[in-house]
């Protein structure tokens, strides 16, 4: 199945064991939040600030911007422990995962000096502005646009499913800066949009769990200075594709249902039904396999590679797994299921429909995989 992909054997070095213990000790001391079953669902500026004080935001970034200069494998360990604990990482998550790396790769030196130290310090949070109403998963059909004005650009349009916009400070936004042409991927640019601008309107969107972590964001004649353009105008599509590799390959793509699995396993007794034990073994085996694949991608990033196809495959397989865990456990609940299992399961079921949407639908991901393998 993975022929043509670079999933070389990879494992975490023993040197990260001490770091893992440090993160677990930190989380054991944290008492002012409840574990969640979705990394998007928990957001706490205070928690992100405390995490920053430990040096666990911007871990792989150069020290001259306040980063830790650590490896992607060290960052992987911290990320894995935070997700497994259901920690409220939502505020700093996108800035740490992809907005910062995007600026490191395509941003100006002035942008790096302005934004990266603030992100590392837990004082500056970012959202992503890609999806739009009525465009579905066809990102090339976006209509939000910007026209040249004196000293910058005038932005108009709307973005949707924008996680954390009501809490965050900026949004890296994909917009059209020239008219559509035969090349549907041409003429797009990325802007750093100040979300608190008076001409930006944010409306929350309730999910099935009754939470409003998603938003629709409206831009009405928003002035964007030239200094807030990321990379070269017109290069937005290539930059977004590079950015999505960071978004799709991490452990968040298969750990959203982890708390449900651990609660389920914790409820099983020696005398548990044979089918329940078999299910636990099946789900754990899937998890271990996905984890090894994800660590392999972290190793590729550490080597300076950009594993777009591998990242898309992990997200596709991971999303299938995340949807499978609550559904199968729901059908095989132990007779003595705990209240914490039932609570985690209910929460996960309500969030599950979003698992296969964010970061690209399955159809889009499989198209990326097919092209990456030269199948079409």
C-alpha positions as CSV (number, residue, x, y, z in Angstrom):
1,X,0.0,0.0,0.0
2,X,2.8,2.4,0.8
3,X,5.0,1.6,-2.2
4,X,6.4,4.8,-3.6
5,X,6.3,6.6,-0.2
6,X,9.2,7.3,2.1
7,X,8.0,5.8,5.3
8,X,11.4,4.7,6.5
9,X,11.7,3.0,9.9
10,X,11.9,5.6,12.6
11,X,11.7,5.7,16.3
12,X,12.2,8.2,19.0
13,X,15.7,8.3,20.5
14,X,16.1,7.4,24.2
15,X,17.3,10.9,24.8
16,X,13.7,12.2,24.7
17,X,12.6,10.0,27.6
18,X,13.6,12.6,30.2
19,X,11.7,15.3,28.3
20,X,8.6,13.1,28.2
21,X,8.7,12.7,32.0
22,X,9.1,16.5,32.4
23,X,6.0,17.1,30.3
24,X,4.0,14.5,32.3
25,X,5.1,16.1,35.6
26,X,4.0,19.5,34.3
27,X,0.6,18.2,33.3
28,X,0.2,16.4,36.7
29,X,0.6,19.8,38.4
30,X,-2.0,21.4,36.1
31,X,-5.4,21.3,37.7
32,X,-7.5,24.2,36.3
33,X,-8.8,22.5,33.1
34,X,-10.8,19.4,32.1
35,X,-9.4,16.9,29.6
36,X,-11.0,17.2,26.1
37,X,-11.3,14.7,23.3
38,X,-10.4,17.2,20.5
39,X,-7.4,19.5,20.4
40,X,-9.7,22.2,18.8
41,X,-12.1,22.1,21.8
42,X,-9.8,23.2,24.5
43,X,-8.3,26.7,24.5
44,X,-6.7,28.5,27.4
45,X,-4.5,31.6,27.0
46,X,-3.2,31.1,30.5
47,X,-2.3,27.5,29.9
48,X,-0.5,28.4,26.6
49,X,1.4,31.1,28.6
50,X,2.6,28.5,31.2
51,X,3.6,26.2,28.4
52,X,5.6,29.0,26.8
53,X,7.4,29.6,30.1
54,X,8.7,26.0,29.9
55,X,10.0,26.6,26.4
56,X,7.5,24.2,24.7
57,X,6.2,26.6,22.0
58,X,8.4,27.2,18.9
59,X,10.7,24.4,20.1
60,X,12.3,23.8,16.7
61,X,12.7,27.5,15.7
62,X,16.0,29.3,15.7
63,X,17.1,30.7,19.1
64,X,17.6,34.2,17.6
65,X,13.8,34.4,17.3
66,X,13.2,33.0,20.8
67,X,12.9,29.4,19.7
68,X,14.3,26.4,21.4
69,X,16.5,25.1,18.6
70,X,15.3,21.6,19.4
71,X,14.6,18.7,17.0
72,X,11.3,17.8,15.4
73,X,11.4,14.6,17.4
74,X,11.6,16.5,20.7
75,X,8.7,18.6,19.6
76,X,6.8,15.4,18.7
77,X,7.2,14.1,22.3
78,X,5.8,17.3,23.8
79,X,2.9,17.4,21.3
80,X,2.1,13.7,21.9
81,X,1.9,14.1,25.7
82,X,-0.3,17.2,25.5
83,X,-2.7,15.6,23.1
84,X,-2.8,12.3,25.1
85,X,-3.7,14.3,28.2
86,X,-6.4,16.3,26.5
87,X,-4.7,19.6,27.4
88,X,-6.2,22.9,26.3
89,X,-3.7,23.7,23.6
90,X,-6.1,25.5,21.2
91,X,-4.8,29.1,21.5
92,X,-1.2,28.6,20.5
93,X,-1.7,25.4,18.4
94,X,-1.9,26.8,14.9
95,X,0.8,29.5,15.4
96,X,3.2,26.8,16.7
97,X,2.3,24.1,14.2
98,X,2.2,26.0,11.0
99,X,2.0,29.8,11.0
100,X,5.5,30.1,12.6
101,X,7.1,27.6,10.2
102,X,5.4,29.4,7.3
103,X,7.0,32.7,8.3
104,X,10.4,30.9,8.8
105,X,10.2,29.6,5.2
106,X,8.5,32.5,3.3
107,X,8.3,35.5,5.6
108,X,10.5,38.6,5.7
109,X,13.1,39.1,8.4
110,X,10.9,41.9,9.8
111,X,7.9,39.5,10.0
112,X,10.0,36.9,11.8
113,X,11.4,39.4,14.3
114,X,7.9,40.8,15.0
115,X,5.8,37.7,15.3
116,X,8.0,34.7,16.2
117,X,9.2,35.9,19.6
118,X,5.6,36.8,20.5
119,X,4.4,33.4,19.5
120,X,7.1,31.7,21.5
121,X,6.3,33.8,24.5
122,X,2.6,32.6,24.4
123,X,1.5,36.2,23.7
124,X,0.4,35.9,20.1
125,X,-2.1,33.4,18.6
126,X,-2.9,32.8,14.9
127,X,-5.8,31.3,13.0
128,X,-5.9,29.9,9.4
129,X,-8.0,31.6,6.7
130,X,-8.4,29.1,3.9
131,X,-12.0,27.7,3.6
132,X,-14.9,29.8,2.3
133,X,-18.6,29.6,2.1
134,X,-19.9,27.8,-1.0
135,X,-16.5,26.6,-2.1
136,X,-16.5,23.2,-0.3
137,X,-13.1,21.5,-0.5
138,X,-12.1,23.3,-3.7
139,X,-9.6,25.7,-2.3
140,X,-8.7,27.0,-5.7
141,X,-12.2,28.5,-6.1
142,X,-11.8,31.0,-3.3
143,X,-13.4,34.5,-3.9
144,X,-12.0,36.5,-1.0
145,X,-9.9,39.1,-2.8
146,X,-7.7,42.1,-2.3
147,X,-6.9,45.0,-4.7
148,X,-3.8,47.2,-4.6
149,X,-4.1,50.6,-2.8
150,X,-1.5,53.1,-1.7
151,X,0.9,51.3,0.7
152,X,-0.9,48.0,0.7
153,X,-4.1,46.1,-0.2
154,X,-7.9,46.5,0.4
155,X,-9.3,43.1,1.5
156,X,-13.0,42.0,1.1
157,X,-14.7,38.6,1.5
158,X,-15.3,35.9,4.0
159,X,-13.7,32.8,5.5
160,X,-15.4,30.0,7.4
161,X,-14.6,27.2,9.9
162,X,-12.0,29.5,11.3
163,X,-10.9,27.8,14.6
164,X,-10.2,30.2,17.5
165,X,-10.7,33.5,15.6
166,X,-12.7,34.8,18.6
167,X,-9.6,34.3,20.8
168,X,-6.7,34.9,18.4
169,X,-4.8,37.9,17.2
170,X,-3.9,37.3,13.6
171,X,-5.0,35.1,10.7
172,X,-2.8,33.9,7.8
173,X,-5.4,34.3,5.0
174,X,-5.3,33.0,1.5
175,X,-6.8,35.6,-0.9
176,X,-7.1,36.3,-4.6
177,X,-4.9,39.2,-5.7
178,X,-5.5,38.8,-9.4
179,X,-8.4,37.6,-11.5
180,X,-8.9,33.8,-12.0
181,X,-7.3,32.4,-15.1
182,X,-6.8,29.0,-16.9
183,X,-4.3,28.2,-14.2
184,X,-6.7,28.0,-11.2
185,X,-3.8,28.0,-8.7
186,X,-2.3,31.3,-9.9
187,X,-3.0,34.8,-8.6
188,X,-3.3,33.9,-4.9
189,X,-1.4,35.5,-2.0
190,X,-1.3,35.1,1.8
191,X,-1.8,38.0,4.1
192,X,-1.4,38.3,7.9
193,X,-4.7,39.8,8.9
194,X,-5.1,41.5,12.3
195,X,-8.3,39.9,13.5
196,X,-9.0,42.8,15.9
197,X,-9.3,45.2,13.0
198,X,-12.6,47.1,13.3
199,X,-13.5,46.1,9.7
200,X,-13.2,42.4,10.6
201,X,-16.4,40.8,11.9
202,X,-16.4,37.4,13.7
203,X,-19.5,35.2,14.1
204,X,-19.3,32.0,16.1
205,X,-20.7,28.7,14.7
206,X,-22.1,26.3,17.2
207,X,-21.0,22.7,16.7
208,X,-23.0,19.6,17.7
209,X,-21.5,19.8,21.2
210,X,-22.9,23.3,21.6
211,X,-19.4,24.9,21.5
212,X,-18.3,27.8,19.2
213,X,-14.7,27.1,18.5
214,X,-15.4,27.5,14.8
215,X,-16.2,30.9,13.3
216,X,-17.1,32.7,10.1
217,X,-15.0,35.8,9.5
218,X,-16.0,38.8,7.3
219,X,-13.6,41.4,5.8
220,X,-15.1,44.7,4.8
221,X,-12.5,47.0,3.2
222,X,-9.7,45.8,5.5
223,X,-6.4,47.6,4.9
224,X,-3.5,45.2,4.8
225,X,-0.1,46.9,4.7
226,X,2.5,45.6,2.3
227,X,4.6,44.5,5.3
228,X,1.9,41.9,6.2
229,X,2.1,40.1,2.9
230,X,3.7,36.7,3.3
231,X,6.1,35.8,0.6
232,X,5.7,37.0,-3.0
233,X,2.2,38.1,-4.1
234,X,0.9,35.4,-6.4
235,X,2.8,32.6,-4.7
236,X,0.0,31.8,-2.2
237,X,-1.0,28.4,-3.5
238,X,2.5,27.0,-3.3
239,X,2.9,28.4,0.2
240,X,-0.4,26.9,1.4
241,X,0.5,23.5,0.1
242,X,3.8,23.7,2.0
243,X,1.9,24.8,5.1
244,X,-0.6,22.0,5.0
245,X,2.2,19.4,5.3
246,X,2.8,20.6,8.9
247,X,-1.0,20.5,9.5
248,X,-1.6,17.0,8.3
249,X,1.1,14.8,9.6
250,X,1.1,15.3,13.4
251,X,-0.3,13.1,16.1
252,X,-3.4,15.3,16.4
253,X,-4.6,13.4,13.3
254,X,-5.1,10.2,15.3
255,X,-5.2,11.1,19.0
256,X,-8.5,13.0,19.1
257,X,-10.2,9.8,20.3
258,X,-7.3,8.7,22.5
259,X,-9.1,9.5,25.8
260,X,-12.1,7.3,24.7
261,X,-9.7,4.4,24.0
262,X,-7.9,4.7,27.3
263,X,-11.1,4.9,29.3
264,X,-12.4,1.9,27.4
265,X,-9.3,-0.2,28.1
266,X,-9.4,0.9,31.7
267,X,-12.9,-0.5,32.1
268,X,-12.1,-4.0,30.8
269,X,-11.6,-6.7,33.3
270,X,-9.9,-10.0,33.0
271,X,-13.3,-11.5,32.5
272,X,-14.3,-9.1,29.8
273,X,-16.1,-10.3,26.7
274,X,-13.8,-11.8,24.1
275,X,-15.0,-9.3,21.5
276,X,-14.2,-6.4,23.8
277,X,-10.7,-7.6,24.3
278,X,-10.2,-8.2,20.6
279,X,-11.5,-4.7,19.8
280,X,-9.1,-3.2,22.3
281,X,-6.2,-5.0,20.7
282,X,-7.3,-4.0,17.2
283,X,-7.6,-0.3,18.1
284,X,-4.2,-0.2,19.9
285,X,-2.5,-2.0,17.0
286,X,-3.9,0.6,14.6
287,X,-2.7,3.4,16.9
288,X,0.8,2.0,17.2
289,X,1.1,1.8,13.4
290,X,-0.2,5.3,12.8
291,X,2.2,6.6,15.5
292,X,5.2,5.0,13.8
293,X,4.2,6.5,10.5
294,X,3.8,10.0,12.1
295,X,7.2,9.7,13.8
296,X,8.7,8.8,10.4
297,X,7.3,12.1,9.0
298,X,8.7,14.0,11.9
299,X,12.1,12.4,11.0
300,X,11.7,13.6,7.4
301,X,10.9,17.1,8.6
302,X,14.0,17.0,10.8
303,X,16.0,16.1,7.7
304,X,14.7,19.1,5.8
305,X,12.3,17.1,3.6
306,X,8.7,18.2,2.8
307,X,6.6,15.0,2.9
308,X,3.4,16.3,1.4
309,X,2.1,12.9,0.2
310,X,3.0,11.0,3.3
311,X,1.4,13.7,5.5
312,X,-1.8,13.4,3.4
313,X,-1.9,9.6,3.8
314,X,-1.4,9.9,7.6
315,X,-4.3,12.3,7.9
316,X,-6.6,10.1,5.7
317,X,-5.8,7.0,7.7
318,X,-5.8,8.9,11.0
319,X,-9.2,10.4,10.4
320,X,-10.6,7.0,9.5
321,X,-9.2,5.7,12.8
322,X,-10.6,8.6,14.8
323,X,-14.1,8.0,13.4
324,X,-13.8,4.3,14.0
325,X,-12.8,4.4,17.7
326,X,-16.0,6.0,19.1
327,X,-18.3,4.1,16.8
328,X,-16.9,0.6,17.6
329,X,-16.5,1.3,21.3
330,X,-20.1,2.5,21.4
331,X,-21.2,-0.9,20.0
332,X,-19.1,-2.8,22.6
333,X,-19.5,-0.8,25.8
334,X,-18.6,-2.8,29.0
335,X,-21.5,-3.6,31.3
336,X,-19.6,-1.7,34.0
337,X,-18.6,1.3,31.9
338,X,-17.4,4.2,34.0
339,X,-19.0,7.7,34.0
340,X,-15.7,9.0,32.6
341,X,-15.8,6.6,29.7
342,X,-19.4,7.6,28.9
343,X,-18.6,11.3,29.1
344,X,-15.5,11.0,26.9
345,X,-17.4,8.9,24.4
346,X,-20.3,11.3,24.2
347,X,-18.0,14.2,23.7
348,X,-16.0,12.4,21.0
349,X,-19.1,11.3,19.1
350,X,-20.3,15.0,18.9
351,X,-16.9,16.2,17.6
352,X,-16.3,13.3,15.3
353,X,-18.0,14.7,12.2
354,X,-15.3,17.4,12.0
355,X,-12.4,15.0,12.1
356,X,-12.6,14.2,8.4
357,X,-13.2,17.8,7.3
358,X,-10.5,19.9,8.9
359,X,-7.2,20.0,7.0
360,X,-8.8,18.7,3.8
361,X,-11.6,16.2,3.2
362,X,-10.9,12.6,2.4
363,X,-11.6,13.1,-1.3
364,X,-9.0,15.9,-1.5
365,X,-6.4,14.0,0.5
366,X,-6.8,10.9,-1.8
367,X,-6.3,13.1,-4.8
368,X,-3.1,14.4,-3.3
369,X,-2.0,10.9,-2.5
370,X,-2.8,9.7,-6.1
371,X,-0.9,12.5,-7.7
372,X,2.1,12.0,-5.3
373,X,2.3,8.4,-6.4
374,X,1.9,9.2,-10.1
375,X,-1.4,7.4,-10.4
376,X,-3.1,10.3,-12.3
